Amino acid sequence: MLSRLLDGRYHSAGELARQADVAASTASQHLKILSEAQLVAVRAQGRHRYFKLADGDVAHALEALLRLADDRAPDVARWERPAMRPLRTARCCYGHIAGSLGVRLHDALLEKNWLSPVAPAANEYLVTEAGAAALGDWGIKIPPGALAATARVSHRWLYGCVDWSERREHLAGPLAVKIQEAFVEQGWIRQVPNSRELQITPLGSSRFSAELNWFGVDERQLATRFKANCSVRAGTAHSVHPHPGQSADADPKRP
């Protein structure tokens, strides 16, 4: 259940029970304990209750546990399994981009000097003047507090988070969430329903190769898979859950 909640979205107890293959009553009891421990947040809307991880610190703790479990597991080929390869390419980690794409995004923004470490050897970053202009072209508005030229370091806008699959840092924090949201709005990625997978669109593949020098997907396979998924989405009704940034009075049944 906690792994599903790493997608940063709200889920009902019933959905989480099906994910974990346990009875609804069992899932509800576990969620009650997690809520009392302030590890998950609960939102009631009408007769329904929705759950998400309490904050980014909980998400990062879970990712650390997953890395530890992988290190101790005898099966080291987890990420080579066909079902896991798309997640290794790009996935959502509590609202920001993880996987190969997330790691490359982290490295590219530093290489371009769009980000500046808060201190030498630090893994917390502020946005440079050049970075603010470039990210603005991507549709990302940089808050004044995140700018290296004007910031007073009192809030972590952007920082490195060790990636579960890649064992290198991807970008996390409030500004990293804005980057993922902008990529979705630009049509470069789309979140696969009922999964943490972030699907790279043909447009996104072109932009990421040009902007980030990232060639993480085969263009022909991508186009075929993207068309197939679009057909499934068009022909299949599915539940949509409120995004963490969605207003409290939003209807959870609406996209």
C-alpha angles and dihedrals in degrees: 000000000000091000090055090050089057087082087078094235132116118260133184122240089249093055092048091048091055090047091054094038093234134125117277090242090055092050091049091052092050092047090051090055092046090049093050088051089051092239093121131035122222128211123188120208115176108309093341132088123202128197135205136162112284096236147325094282090063090048092051091048089053092049089051090052091049091052090049092049090050091051091053097041119099091221104079093166095076094122094049092063112108092238092053101044095082089051091051090051095053134339140159118259106188094318100322133090119269134171127053093327092050093051092048091049089054093049096043095052090052093045090052090049090238088130130048124201113242088229135000111290090004122139094213117094143197126198120256124220090257090047093052091053094047095045088047087060087056090056096259117134111207116219113232090242091062095055116104092217097056108017126120103205102239100116132048104233097165132008142155121270119189107244119237095222103027100039089219130096127281124182120273135172136071094306091050088056089053090052092055091046090051092050090053092048091048089053094242095121136013129199113241111232116255092007142083089231118121109206117215111225122216088253090050092050090054093047095045092051090050099040102032104021086237120149101175100145138047108248096219095046089045094055092048094047093044092053091047092051092047089054091051092048091050094050102037128067114218137173118259122207129211115267115236089250095049118114119264094242094053118123108248090211093063124081 
